[in-house]
């Protein structure tokens, strides 16, 4: 991680969809793609963050029911 604690991580649509599923499965919270992106980045950086105290902000539950159903079924949203 760069000095000062900030960094940018690029995540794929598939990684965001997996984060959305994980959030719903483990916390029963609904997150739209943008709301789950921070968790997707943390999941990608899992090895780097191992043993560190971390937090992500969960925001944005504004997702269409049909899209969310597709994600829960294992799909990936493409806009």
N, CA, C and O atoms as a Maestro MAE file, in Angstrom:
{
 s_m_m2io_version
 :::
 2.0.0
}

f_m_ct {
 s_m_title
 :::
 protein
 m_atom[316] {
  # First column is atom index #
  i_m_mmod_type
  r_m_x_coord
  r_m_y_coord
  r_m_z_coord
  i_m_residue_number
  s_m_chain_name
  s_m_pdb_residue_name
  s_m_pdb_atom_name
  i_m_atomic_number
  :::
  1 25 0.840 -1.176 0.000 1 A "UNK " " N  " 7
  2 3 0.000 0.000 0.000 1 A "UNK " " CA " 6
  3 2 0.882 1.234 0.000 1 A "UNK " " C  " 6
  4 15 1.866 1.289 0.738 1 A "UNK " " O  " 8
  5 25 0.547 2.225 -0.814 2 A "UNK " " N  " 7
  6 3 1.356 3.437 -0.870 2 A "UNK " " CA " 6
  7 2 1.374 4.188 0.449 2 A "UNK " " C  " 6
  8 15 0.480 4.036 1.281 2 A "UNK " " O  " 8
  9 25 2.407 5.000 0.625 3 A "UNK " " N  " 7
  10 3 2.510 5.847 1.815 3 A "UNK " " CA " 6
  11 2 1.267 6.728 1.902 3 A "UNK " " C  " 6
  12 15 0.818 7.254 0.884 3 A "UNK " " O  " 8
  13 25 0.715 6.895 3.070 4 A "UNK " " N  " 7
  14 3 -0.478 7.710 3.230 4 A "UNK " " CA " 6
  15 2 -1.761 6.891 3.245 4 A "UNK " " C  " 6
  16 15 -2.822 7.427 3.564 4 A "UNK " " O  " 8
  17 25 -1.691 5.609 2.909 5 A "UNK " " N  " 7
  18 3 -2.832 4.719 3.053 5 A "UNK " " CA " 6
  19 2 -3.806 4.652 1.894 5 A "UNK " " C  " 6
  20 15 -4.768 3.887 1.973 5 A "UNK " " O  " 8
  21 25 -3.614 5.407 0.825 6 A "UNK " " N  " 7
  22 3 -4.567 5.362 -0.268 6 A "UNK " " CA " 6
  23 2 -4.047 4.576 -1.456 6 A "UNK " " C  " 6
  24 15 -2.846 4.569 -1.725 6 A "UNK " " O  " 8
  25 25 -4.941 3.918 -2.160 7 A "UNK " " N  " 7
  26 3 -4.556 3.223 -3.375 7 A "UNK " " CA " 6
  27 2 -5.796 2.998 -4.219 7 A "UNK " " C  " 6
  28 15 -6.918 3.128 -3.731 7 A "UNK " " O  " 8
  29 25 -5.599 2.665 -5.470 8 A "UNK " " N  " 7
  30 3 -6.700 2.409 -6.395 8 A "UNK " " CA " 6
  31 2 -6.600 0.956 -6.841 8 A "UNK " " C  " 6
  32 15 -5.529 0.475 -7.211 8 A "UNK " " O  " 8
  33 25 -7.733 0.272 -6.799 9 A "UNK " " N  " 7
  34 3 -7.807 -1.115 -7.230 9 A "UNK " " CA " 6
  35 2 -8.881 -1.208 -8.307 9 A "UNK " " C  " 6
  36 15 -9.989 -0.708 -8.116 9 A "UNK " " O  " 8
  37 25 -8.574 -1.828 -9.411 10 A "UNK " " N  " 7
  38 3 -9.534 -2.052 -10.481 10 A "UNK " " CA " 6
  39 2 -10.158 -3.436 -10.293 10 A "UNK " " C  " 6
  40 15 -9.445 -4.426 -10.130 10 A "UNK " " O  " 8
  41 25 -11.488 -3.500 -10.315 11 A "UNK " " N  " 7
  42 3 -12.178 -4.780 -10.147 11 A "UNK " " CA " 6
  43 2 -13.056 -5.056 -11.364 11 A "UNK " " C  " 6
  44 15 -13.536 -4.131 -12.020 11 A "UNK " " O  " 8
  45 25 -13.254 -6.312 -11.649 12 A "UNK " " N  " 7
  46 3 -14.057 -6.718 -12.804 12 A "UNK " " CA " 6
  47 2 -15.537 -6.813 -12.420 12 A "UNK " " C  " 6
  48 15 -15.890 -6.820 -11.241 12 A "UNK " " O  " 8
  49 25 -16.382 -6.886 -13.436 13 A "UNK " " N  " 7
  50 3 -17.810 -7.080 -13.200 13 A "UNK " " CA " 6
  51 2 -18.059 -8.384 -12.444 13 A "UNK " " C  " 6
  52 15 -18.925 -8.443 -11.571 13 A "UNK " " O  " 8
  53 25 -17.303 -9.424 -12.778 14 A "UNK " " N  " 7
  54 3 -17.462 -10.714 -12.106 14 A "UNK " " CA " 6
  55 2 -17.081 -10.611 -10.626 14 A "UNK " " C  " 6
  56 15 -17.742 -11.210 -9.777 14 A "UNK " " O  " 8
  57 25 -16.025 -9.862 -10.310 15 A "UNK " " N  " 7
  58 3 -15.611 -9.688 -8.912 15 A "UNK " " CA " 6
  59 2 -16.652 -8.888 -8.129 15 A "UNK " " C  " 6
  60 15 -16.908 -9.175 -6.960 15 A "UNK " " O  " 8
  61 25 -17.246 -7.894 -8.769 16 A "UNK " " N  " 7
  62 3 -18.303 -7.120 -8.115 16 A "UNK " " CA " 6
  63 2 -19.521 -8.007 -7.867 16 A "UNK " " C  " 6
  64 15 -20.115 -7.955 -6.790 16 A "UNK " " O  " 8
  65 25 -19.890 -8.808 -8.841 17 A "UNK " " N  " 7
  66 3 -21.036 -9.715 -8.671 17 A "UNK " " CA " 6
  67 2 -20.785 -10.685 -7.521 17 A "UNK " " C  " 6
  68 15 -21.692 -10.959 -6.736 17 A "UNK " " O  " 8
  69 25 -19.576 -11.204 -7.416 18 A "UNK " " N  " 7
  70 3 -19.244 -12.116 -6.316 18 A "UNK " " CA " 6
  71 2 -19.333 -11.400 -4.974 18 A "UNK " " C  " 6
  72 15 -19.800 -11.981 -3.995 18 A "UNK " " O  " 8
  73 25 -18.895 -10.156 -4.917 19 A "UNK " " N  " 7
  74 3 -19.003 -9.383 -3.679 19 A "UNK " " CA " 6
  75 2 -20.466 -9.143 -3.316 19 A "UNK " " C  " 6
  76 15 -20.824 -9.191 -2.139 19 A "UNK " " O  " 8
  77 25 -21.308 -8.886 -4.304 20 A "UNK " " N  " 7
  78 3 -22.740 -8.709 -4.056 20 A "UNK " " CA " 6
  79 2 -23.342 -9.977 -3.471 20 A "UNK " " C  " 6
  80 15 -24.142 -9.918 -2.538 20 A "UNK " " O  " 8
  81 25 -22.955 -11.128 -4.021 21 A "UNK " " N  " 7
  82 3 -23.461 -12.410 -3.505 21 A "UNK " " CA " 6
  83 2 -22.967 -12.656 -2.083 21 A "UNK " " C  " 6
  84 15 -23.731 -13.087 -1.219 21 A "UNK " " O  " 8
  85 25 -21.688 -12.381 -1.846 22 A "UNK " " N  " 7
  86 3 -21.116 -12.591 -0.512 22 A "UNK " " CA " 6
  87 2 -21.825 -11.719 0.526 22 A "UNK " " C  " 6
  88 15 -22.161 -12.193 1.611 22 A "UNK " " O  " 8
  89 25 -22.049 -10.457 0.194 23 A "UNK " " N  " 7
  90 3 -22.747 -9.561 1.120 23 A "UNK " " CA " 6
  91 2 -24.134 -10.090 1.456 23 A "UNK " " C  " 6
  92 15 -24.538 -10.105 2.619 23 A "UNK " " O  " 8
  93 25 -24.857 -10.524 0.430 24 A "UNK " " N  " 7
  94 3 -26.207 -11.017 0.673 24 A "UNK " " CA " 6
  95 2 -26.191 -12.315 1.472 24 A "UNK " " C  " 6
  96 15 -26.981 -12.493 2.399 24 A "UNK " " O  " 8
  97 25 -25.291 -13.214 1.108 25 A "UNK " " N  " 7
  98 3 -25.210 -14.522 1.759 25 A "UNK " " CA " 6
  99 2 -24.803 -14.404 3.221 25 A "UNK " " C  " 6
  100 15 -25.331 -15.127 4.066 25 A "UNK " " O  " 8
  101 25 -23.876 -13.509 3.532 26 A "UNK " " N  " 7
  102 3 -23.318 -13.449 4.888 26 A "UNK " " CA " 6
  103 2 -23.963 -12.412 5.786 26 A "UNK " " C  " 6
  104 15 -23.965 -12.571 7.007 26 A "UNK " " O  " 8
  105 25 -24.517 -11.339 5.199 27 A "UNK " " N  " 7
  106 3 -25.087 -10.279 6.038 27 A "UNK " " CA " 6
  107 2 -26.557 -10.017 5.729 27 A "UNK " " C  " 6
  108 15 -27.217 -9.271 6.451 27 A "UNK " " O  " 8
  109 25 -27.070 -10.621 4.671 28 A "UNK " " N  " 7
  110 3 -28.448 -10.422 4.224 28 A "UNK " " CA " 6
  111 2 -28.718 -8.970 3.832 28 A "UNK " " C  " 6
  112 15 -29.852 -8.498 3.913 28 A "UNK " " O  " 8
  113 25 -27.664 -8.267 3.406 29 A "UNK " " N  " 7
  114 3 -27.787 -6.902 2.897 29 A "UNK " " CA " 6
  115 2 -27.725 -6.926 1.381 29 A "UNK " " C  " 6
  116 15 -26.965 -7.693 0.790 29 A "UNK " " O  " 8
  117 25 -28.532 -6.081 0.760 30 A "UNK " " N  " 7
  118 3 -28.557 -5.950 -0.686 30 A "UNK " " CA " 6
  119 2 -27.675 -4.763 -1.069 30 A "UNK " " C  " 6
  120 15 -27.832 -3.666 -0.535 30 A "UNK " " O  " 8
  121 25 -26.762 -4.989 -1.984 31 A "UNK " " N  " 7
  122 3 -25.901 -3.909 -2.474 31 A "UNK " " CA " 6
  123 2 -25.920 -3.914 -3.986 31 A "UNK " " C  " 6
  124 15 -25.832 -4.969 -4.615 31 A "UNK " " O  " 8
  125 25 -26.035 -2.733 -4.567 32 A "UNK " " N  " 7
  126 3 -25.872 -2.607 -6.016 32 A "UNK " " CA " 6
  127 2 -24.389 -2.735 -6.323 32 A "UNK " " C  " 6
  128 15 -23.566 -2.780 -5.409 32 A "UNK " " O  " 8
  129 25 -24.049 -2.792 -7.583 33 A "UNK " " N  " 7
  130 3 -22.654 -2.980 -7.983 33 A "UNK " " CA " 6
  131 2 -21.697 -1.967 -7.389 33 A "UNK " " C  " 6
  132 15 -20.653 -2.328 -6.847 33 A "UNK " " O  " 8
  133 25 -22.060 -0.688 -7.495 34 A "UNK " " N  " 7
  134 3 -21.180 0.356 -6.956 34 A "UNK " " CA " 6
  135 2 -21.021 0.222 -5.445 34 A "UNK " " C  " 6
  136 15 -19.957 0.521 -4.902 34 A "UNK " " O  " 8
  137 25 -22.075 -0.225 -4.770 35 A "UNK " " N  " 7
  138 3 -22.009 -0.387 -3.328 35 A "UNK " " CA " 6
  139 2 -21.145 -1.556 -2.901 35 A "UNK " " C  " 6
  140 15 -20.609 -1.558 -1.793 35 A "UNK " " O  " 8
  141 25 -21.004 -2.548 -3.764 36 A "UNK " " N  " 7
  142 3 -20.213 -3.732 -3.450 36 A "UNK " " CA " 6
  143 2 -18.779 -3.641 -3.973 36 A "UNK " " C  " 6
  144 15 -17.971 -4.527 -3.697 36 A "UNK " " O  " 8
  145 25 -18.453 -2.595 -4.716 37 A "UNK " " N  " 7
  146 3 -17.130 -2.479 -5.337 37 A "UNK " " CA " 6
  147 2 -16.002 -2.435 -4.307 37 A "UNK " " C  " 6
  148 15 -14.936 -3.010 -4.532 37 A "UNK " " O  " 8
  149 25 -16.227 -1.758 -3.183 38 A "UNK " " N  " 7
  150 3 -15.179 -1.684 -2.152 38 A "UNK " " CA " 6
  151 2 -14.872 -3.068 -1.589 38 A "UNK " " C  " 6
  152 15 -13.708 -3.403 -1.366 38 A "UNK " " O  " 8
  153 25 -15.912 -3.877 -1.357 39 A "UNK " " N  " 7
  154 3 -15.675 -5.240 -0.875 39 A "UNK " " CA " 6
  155 2 -14.970 -6.070 -1.946 39 A "UNK " " C  " 6
  156 15 -14.095 -6.875 -1.626 39 A "UNK " " O  " 8
  157 25 -15.337 -5.885 -3.201 40 A "UNK " " N  " 7
  158 3 -14.667 -6.609 -4.294 40 A "UNK " " CA " 6
  159 2 -13.173 -6.287 -4.305 40 A "UNK " " C  " 6
  160 15 -12.346 -7.177 -4.500 40 A "UNK " " O  " 8
  161 25 -12.831 -5.017 -4.095 41 A "UNK " " N  " 7
  162 3 -11.420 -4.619 -4.055 41 A "UNK " " CA " 6
  163 2 -10.713 -5.251 -2.864 41 A "UNK " " C  " 6
  164 15 -9.582 -5.721 -2.989 41 A "UNK " " O  " 8
  165 25 -11.369 -5.264 -1.719 42 A "UNK " " N  " 7
  166 3 -10.774 -5.875 -0.533 42 A "UNK " " CA " 6
  167 2 -10.566 -7.371 -0.739 42 A "UNK " " C  " 6
  168 15 -9.538 -7.919 -0.339 42 A "UNK " " O  " 8
  169 25 -11.537 -8.028 -1.361 43 A "UNK " " N  " 7
  170 3 -11.401 -9.461 -1.644 43 A "UNK " " CA " 6
  171 2 -10.210 -9.710 -2.568 43 A "UNK " " C  " 6
  172 15 -9.484 -10.690 -2.401 43 A "UNK " " O  " 8
  173 25 -10.013 -8.821 -3.540 44 A "UNK " " N  " 7
  174 3 -8.888 -8.956 -4.464 44 A "UNK " " CA " 6
  175 2 -7.547 -8.765 -3.746 44 A "UNK " " C  " 6
  176 15 -6.552 -9.400 -4.095 44 A "UNK " " O  " 8
  177 25 -7.534 -7.903 -2.760 45 A "UNK " " N  " 7
  178 3 -6.308 -7.585 -2.016 45 A "UNK " " CA " 6
  179 2 -6.198 -8.384 -0.718 45 A "UNK " " C  " 6
  180 15 -5.468 -7.991 0.192 45 A "UNK " " O  " 8
  181 25 -6.906 -9.483 -0.632 46 A "UNK " " N  " 7
  182 3 -6.979 -10.307 0.581 46 A "UNK " " CA " 6
  183 2 -5.605 -10.625 1.147 46 A "UNK " " C  " 6
  184 15 -5.388 -10.460 2.348 46 A "UNK " " O  " 8
  185 25 -4.687 -11.070 0.331 47 A "UNK " " N  " 7
  186 3 -3.356 -11.451 0.821 47 A "UNK " " CA " 6
  187 2 -2.608 -10.246 1.396 47 A "UNK " " C  " 6
  188 15 -1.941 -10.367 2.424 47 A "UNK " " O  " 8
  189 25 -2.714 -9.101 0.750 48 A "UNK " " N  " 7
  190 3 -2.047 -7.893 1.219 48 A "UNK " " CA " 6
  191 2 -2.621 -7.419 2.547 48 A "UNK " " C  " 6
  192 15 -1.897 -6.889 3.391 48 A "UNK " " O  " 8
  193 25 -3.914 -7.610 2.726 49 A "UNK " " N  " 7
  194 3 -4.601 -7.110 3.920 49 A "UNK " " CA " 6
  195 2 -4.636 -8.125 5.064 49 A "UNK " " C  " 6
  196 15 -5.122 -7.816 6.152 49 A "UNK " " O  " 8
  197 25 -4.126 -9.327 4.826 50 A "UNK " " N  " 7
  198 3 -4.149 -10.382 5.842 50 A "UNK " " CA " 6
  199 2 -3.556 -9.887 7.152 50 A "UNK " " C  " 6
  200 15 -2.448 -9.352 7.176 50 A "UNK " " O  " 8
  201 25 -4.295 -10.066 8.242 51 A "UNK " " N  " 7
  202 3 -3.809 -9.699 9.566 51 A "UNK " " CA " 6
  203 2 -3.989 -8.235 9.922 51 A "UNK " " C  " 6
  204 15 -3.633 -7.821 11.026 51 A "UNK " " O  " 8
  205 25 -4.535 -7.445 9.010 52 A "UNK " " N  " 7
  206 3 -4.748 -6.025 9.271 52 A "UNK " " CA " 6
  207 2 -6.220 -5.773 9.581 52 A "UNK " " C  " 6
  208 15 -7.099 -6.479 9.086 52 A "UNK " " O  " 8
  209 25 -6.473 -4.779 10.386 53 A "UNK " " N  " 7
  210 3 -7.847 -4.356 10.641 53 A "UNK " " CA " 6
  211 2 -8.290 -3.501 9.461 53 A "UNK " " C  " 6
  212 15 -7.668 -2.484 9.156 53 A "UNK " " O  " 8
  213 25 -9.349 -3.908 8.812 54 A "UNK " " N  " 7
  214 3 -9.851 -3.175 7.651 54 A "UNK " " CA " 6
  215 2 -11.355 -2.981 7.764 54 A "UNK " " C  " 6
  216 15 -12.029 -3.685 8.517 54 A "UNK " " O  " 8
  217 25 -11.865 -2.037 7.023 55 A "UNK " " N  " 7
  218 3 -13.308 -1.803 6.958 55 A "UNK " " CA " 6
  219 2 -13.652 -1.315 5.562 55 A "UNK " " C  " 6
  220 15 -12.850 -0.653 4.903 55 A "UNK " " O  " 8
  221 25 -14.839 -1.647 5.128 56 A "UNK " " N  " 7
  222 3 -15.356 -1.109 3.871 56 A "UNK " " CA " 6
  223 2 -16.736 -0.536 4.149 56 A "UNK " " C  " 6
  224 15 -17.445 -1.001 5.042 56 A "UNK " " O  " 8
  225 25 -17.106 0.463 3.390 57 A "UNK " " N  " 7
  226 3 -18.418 1.070 3.532 57 A "UNK " " CA " 6
  227 2 -19.377 0.381 2.567 57 A "UNK " " C  " 6
  228 15 -19.110 0.288 1.369 57 A "UNK " " O  " 8
  229 25 -20.482 -0.094 3.098 58 A "UNK " " N  " 7
  230 3 -21.523 -0.705 2.277 58 A "UNK " " CA " 6
  231 2 -22.556 0.371 1.978 58 A "UNK " " C  " 6
  232 15 -23.181 0.917 2.887 58 A "UNK " " O  " 8
  233 25 -22.727 0.666 0.708 59 A "UNK " " N  " 7
  234 3 -23.694 1.690 0.316 59 A "UNK " " CA " 6
  235 2 -24.410 1.244 -0.941 59 A "UNK " " C  " 6
  236 15 -23.949 0.343 -1.643 59 A "UNK " " O  " 8
  237 25 -25.524 1.869 -1.220 60 A "UNK " " N  " 7
  238 3 -26.202 1.651 -2.489 60 A "UNK " " CA " 6
  239 2 -26.943 0.343 -2.597 60 A "UNK " " C  " 6
  240 15 -26.393 -0.642 -3.089 60 A "UNK " " O  " 8
  241 25 -28.177 0.314 -2.148 61 A "UNK " " N  " 7
  242 3 -29.008 -0.873 -2.285 61 A "UNK " " CA " 6
  243 2 -30.044 -0.713 -3.382 61 A "UNK " " C  " 6
  244 15 -31.051 -1.420 -3.395 61 A "UNK " " O  " 8
  245 25 -29.805 0.207 -4.296 62 A "UNK " " N  " 7
  246 3 -30.760 0.519 -5.349 62 A "UNK " " CA " 6
  247 2 -30.479 -0.333 -6.580 62 A "UNK " " C  " 6
  248 15 -29.860 0.130 -7.538 62 A "UNK " " O  " 8
  249 25 -30.938 -1.579 -6.546 63 A "UNK " " N  " 7
  250 3 -30.731 -2.474 -7.688 63 A "UNK " " CA " 6
  251 2 -32.073 -3.064 -8.101 63 A "UNK " " C  " 6
  252 15 -32.901 -3.407 -7.257 63 A "UNK " " O  " 8
  253 25 -32.272 -3.174 -9.384 64 A "UNK " " N  " 7
  254 3 -33.479 -3.757 -9.932 64 A "UNK " " CA " 6
  255 2 -33.596 -5.218 -9.479 64 A "UNK " " C  " 6
  256 15 -32.614 -5.960 -9.484 64 A "UNK " " O  " 8
  257 25 -34.798 -5.612 -9.095 65 A "UNK " " N  " 7
  258 3 -35.022 -6.968 -8.581 65 A "UNK " " CA " 6
  259 2 -34.601 -8.035 -9.583 65 A "UNK " " C  " 6
  260 15 -33.982 -9.029 -9.201 65 A "UNK " " O  " 8
  261 25 -34.923 -7.846 -10.842 66 A "UNK " " N  " 7
  262 3 -34.561 -8.843 -11.866 66 A "UNK " " CA " 6
  263 2 -33.045 -8.962 -12.007 66 A "UNK " " C  " 6
  264 15 -32.522 -10.064 -12.173 66 A "UNK " " O  " 8
  265 25 -32.335 -7.829 -11.943 67 A "UNK " " N  " 7
  266 3 -30.873 -7.867 -12.033 67 A "UNK " " CA " 6
  267 2 -30.291 -8.570 -10.818 67 A "UNK " " C  " 6
  268 15 -29.376 -9.385 -10.942 67 A "UNK " " O  " 8
  269 25 -30.824 -8.254 -9.641 68 A "UNK " " N  " 7
  270 3 -30.295 -8.860 -8.417 68 A "UNK " " CA " 6
  271 2 -30.526 -10.363 -8.428 68 A "UNK " " C  " 6
  272 15 -29.665 -11.131 -8.000 68 A "UNK " " O  " 8
  273 25 -31.678 -10.779 -8.913 69 A "UNK " " N  " 7
  274 3 -31.971 -12.212 -9.025 69 A "UNK " " CA " 6
  275 2 -30.945 -12.895 -9.936 69 A "UNK " " C  " 6
  276 15 -30.485 -13.998 -9.644 69 A "UNK " " O  " 8
  277 25 -30.591 -12.228 -11.042 70 A "UNK " " N  " 7
  278 3 -29.591 -12.782 -11.966 70 A "UNK " " CA " 6
  279 2 -28.231 -12.926 -11.278 70 A "UNK " " C  " 6
  280 15 -27.553 -13.941 -11.442 70 A "UNK " " O  " 8
  281 25 -27.838 -11.915 -10.512 71 A "UNK " " N  " 7
  282 3 -26.555 -11.964 -9.803 71 A "UNK " " CA " 6
  283 2 -26.559 -13.101 -8.783 71 A "UNK " " C  " 6
  284 15 -25.601 -13.869 -8.696 71 A "UNK " " O  " 8
  285 25 -27.649 -13.204 -8.008 72 A "UNK " " N  " 7
  286 3 -27.720 -14.268 -7.001 72 A "UNK " " CA " 6
  287 2 -27.660 -15.652 -7.621 72 A "UNK " " C  " 6
  288 15 -27.199 -16.603 -6.990 72 A "UNK " " O  " 8
  289 25 -28.125 -15.764 -8.852 73 A "UNK " " N  " 7
  290 3 -28.091 -17.044 -9.564 73 A "UNK " " CA " 6
  291 2 -26.723 -17.329 -10.179 73 A "UNK " " C  " 6
  292 15 -26.540 -18.354 -10.834 73 A "UNK " " O  " 8
  293 25 -25.756 -16.420 -9.969 74 A "UNK " " N  " 7
  294 3 -24.414 -16.647 -10.478 74 A "UNK " " CA " 6
  295 2 -24.055 -15.820 -11.694 74 A "UNK " " C  " 6
  296 15 -22.947 -15.935 -12.218 74 A "UNK " " O  " 8
  297 25 -24.973 -14.995 -12.146 75 A "UNK " " N  " 7
  298 3 -24.716 -14.163 -13.315 75 A "UNK " " CA " 6
  299 2 -23.870 -12.952 -13.020 75 A "UNK " " C  " 6
  300 15 -23.570 -12.644 -11.866 75 A "UNK " " O  " 8
  301 25 -23.492 -12.272 -14.076 76 A "UNK " " N  " 7
  302 3 -22.698 -11.048 -13.993 76 A "UNK " " CA " 6
  303 2 -23.458 -9.960 -14.745 76 A "UNK " " C  " 6
  304 15 -23.907 -10.170 -15.872 76 A "UNK " " O  " 8
  305 25 -23.596 -8.809 -14.119 77 A "UNK " " N  " 7
  306 3 -24.297 -7.702 -14.752 77 A "UNK " " CA " 6
  307 2 -23.408 -7.027 -15.779 77 A "UNK " " C  " 6
  308 15 -22.242 -6.736 -15.511 77 A "UNK " " O  " 8
  309 25 -23.953 -6.786 -16.931 78 A "UNK " " N  " 7
  310 3 -23.267 -6.048 -17.996 78 A "UNK " " CA " 6
  311 2 -24.150 -4.881 -18.366 78 A "UNK " " C  " 6
  312 15 -25.316 -5.064 -18.717 78 A "UNK " " O  " 8
  313 25 -23.605 -3.687 -18.292 79 A "UNK " " N  " 7
  314 3 -24.382 -2.497 -18.616 79 A "UNK " " CA " 6
  315 2 -23.950 -1.972 -19.966 79 A "UNK " " C  " 6
  316 15 -24.482 -0.966 -20.435 79 A "UNK " " O  " 8
  :::
 }
 m_bond[315] {
  # First column is bond index #
  i_m_from
  i_m_to
  i_m_order
  :::
  1 1 2 1
  2 2 3 1
  3 3 4 2
  4 3 5 1
  5 5 6 1
  6 6 7 1
  7 7 8 2
  8 7 9 1
  9 9 10 1
  10 10 11 1
  11 11 12 2
  12 11 13 1
  13 13 14 1
  14 14 15 1
  15 15 16 2
  16 15 17 1
  17 17 18 1
  18 18 19 1
  19 19 20 2
  20 19 21 1
  21 21 22 1
  22 22 23 1
  23 23 24 2
  24 23 25 1
  25 25 26 1
  26 26 27 1
  27 27 28 2
  28 27 29 1
  29 29 30 1
  30 30 31 1
  31 31 32 2
  32 31 33 1
  33 33 34 1
  34 34 35 1
  35 35 36 2
  36 35 37 1
  37 37 38 1
  38 38 39 1
  39 39 40 2
  40 39 41 1
  41 41 42 1
  42 42 43 1
  43 43 44 2
  44 43 45 1
  45 45 46 1
  46 46 47 1
  47 47 48 2
  48 47 49 1
  49 49 50 1
  50 50 51 1
  51 51 52 2
  52 51 53 1
  53 53 54 1
  54 54 55 1
  55 55 56 2
  56 55 57 1
  57 57 58 1
  58 58 59 1
  59 59 60 2
  60 59 61 1
  61 61 62 1
  62 62 63 1
  63 63 64 2
  64 63 65 1
  65 65 66 1
  66 66 67 1
  67 67 68 2
  68 67 69 1
  69 69 70 1
  70 70 71 1
  71 71 72 2
  72 71 73 1
  73 73 74 1
  74 74 75 1
  75 75 76 2
  76 75 77 1
  77 77 78 1
  78 78 79 1
  79 79 80 2
  80 79 81 1
  81 81 82 1
  82 82 83 1
  83 83 84 2
  84 83 85 1
  85 85 86 1
  86 86 87 1
  87 87 88 2
  88 87 89 1
  89 89 90 1
  90 90 91 1
  91 91 92 2
  92 91 93 1
  93 93 94 1
  94 94 95 1
  95 95 96 2
  96 95 97 1
  97 97 98 1
  98 98 99 1
  99 99 100 2
  100 99 101 1
  101 101 102 1
  102 102 103 1
  103 103 104 2
  104 103 105 1
  105 105 106 1
  106 106 107 1
  107 107 108 2
  108 107 109 1
  109 109 110 1
  110 110 111 1
  111 111 112 2
  112 111 113 1
  113 113 114 1
  114 114 115 1
  115 115 116 2
  116 115 117 1
  117 117 118 1
  118 118 119 1
  119 119 120 2
  120 119 121 1
  121 121 122 1
  122 122 123 1
  123 123 124 2
  124 123 125 1
  125 125 126 1
  126 126 127 1
  127 127 128 2
  128 127 129 1
  129 129 130 1
  130 130 131 1
  131 131 132 2
  132 131 133 1
  133 133 134 1
  134 134 135 1
  135 135 136 2
  136 135 137 1
  137 137 138 1
  138 138 139 1
  139 139 140 2
  140 139 141 1
  141 141 142 1
  142 142 143 1
  143 143 144 2
  144 143 145 1
  145 145 146 1
  146 146 147 1
  147 147 148 2
  148 147 149 1
  149 149 150 1
  150 150 151 1
  151 151 152 2
  152 151 153 1
  153 153 154 1
  154 154 155 1
  155 155 156 2
  156 155 157 1
  157 157 158 1
  158 158 159 1
  159 159 160 2
  160 159 161 1
  161 161 162 1
  162 162 163 1
  163 163 164 2
  164 163 165 1
  165 165 166 1
  166 166 167 1
  167 167 168 2
  168 167 169 1
  169 169 170 1
  170 170 171 1
  171 171 172 2
  172 171 173 1
  173 173 174 1
  174 174 175 1
  175 175 176 2
  176 175 177 1
  177 177 178 1
  178 178 179 1
  179 179 180 2
  180 179 181 1
  181 181 182 1
  182 182 183 1
  183 183 184 2
  184 183 185 1
  185 185 186 1
  186 186 187 1
  187 187 188 2
  188 187 189 1
  189 189 190 1
  190 190 191 1
  191 191 192 2
  192 191 193 1
  193 193 194 1
  194 194 195 1
  195 195 196 2
  196 195 197 1
  197 197 198 1
  198 198 199 1
  199 199 200 2
  200 199 201 1
  201 201 202 1
  202 202 203 1
  203 203 204 2
  204 203 205 1
  205 205 206 1
  206 206 207 1
  207 207 208 2
  208 207 209 1
  209 209 210 1
  210 210 211 1
  211 211 212 2
  212 211 213 1
  213 213 214 1
  214 214 215 1
  215 215 216 2
  216 215 217 1
  217 217 218 1
  218 218 219 1
  219 219 220 2
  220 219 221 1
  221 221 222 1
  222 222 223 1
  223 223 224 2
  224 223 225 1
  225 225 226 1
  226 226 227 1
  227 227 228 2
  228 227 229 1
  229 229 230 1
  230 230 231 1
  231 231 232 2
  232 231 233 1
  233 233 234 1
  234 234 235 1
  235 235 236 2
  236 235 237 1
  237 237 238 1
  238 238 239 1
  239 239 240 2
  240 239 241 1
  241 241 242 1
  242 242 243 1
  243 243 244 2
  244 243 245 1
  245 245 246 1
  246 246 247 1
  247 247 248 2
  248 247 249 1
  249 249 250 1
  250 250 251 1
  251 251 252 2
  252 251 253 1
  253 253 254 1
  254 254 255 1
  255 255 256 2
  256 255 257 1
  257 257 258 1
  258 258 259 1
  259 259 260 2
  260 259 261 1
  261 261 262 1
  262 262 263 1
  263 263 264 2
  264 263 265 1
  265 265 266 1
  266 266 267 1
  267 267 268 2
  268 267 269 1
  269 269 270 1
  270 270 271 1
  271 271 272 2
  272 271 273 1
  273 273 274 1
  274 274 275 1
  275 275 276 2
  276 275 277 1
  277 277 278 1
  278 278 279 1
  279 279 280 2
  280 279 281 1
  281 281 282 1
  282 282 283 1
  283 283 284 2
  284 283 285 1
  285 285 286 1
  286 286 287 1
  287 287 288 2
  288 287 289 1
  289 289 290 1
  290 290 291 1
  291 291 292 2
  292 291 293 1
  293 293 294 1
  294 294 295 1
  295 295 296 2
  296 295 297 1
  297 297 298 1
  298 298 299 1
  299 299 300 2
  300 299 301 1
  301 301 302 1
  302 302 303 1
  303 303 304 2
  304 303 305 1
  305 305 306 1
  306 306 307 1
  307 307 308 2
  308 307 309 1
  309 309 310 1
  310 310 311 1
  311 311 312 2
  312 311 313 1
  313 313 314 1
  314 314 315 1
  315 315 316 2
  :::
 }
}
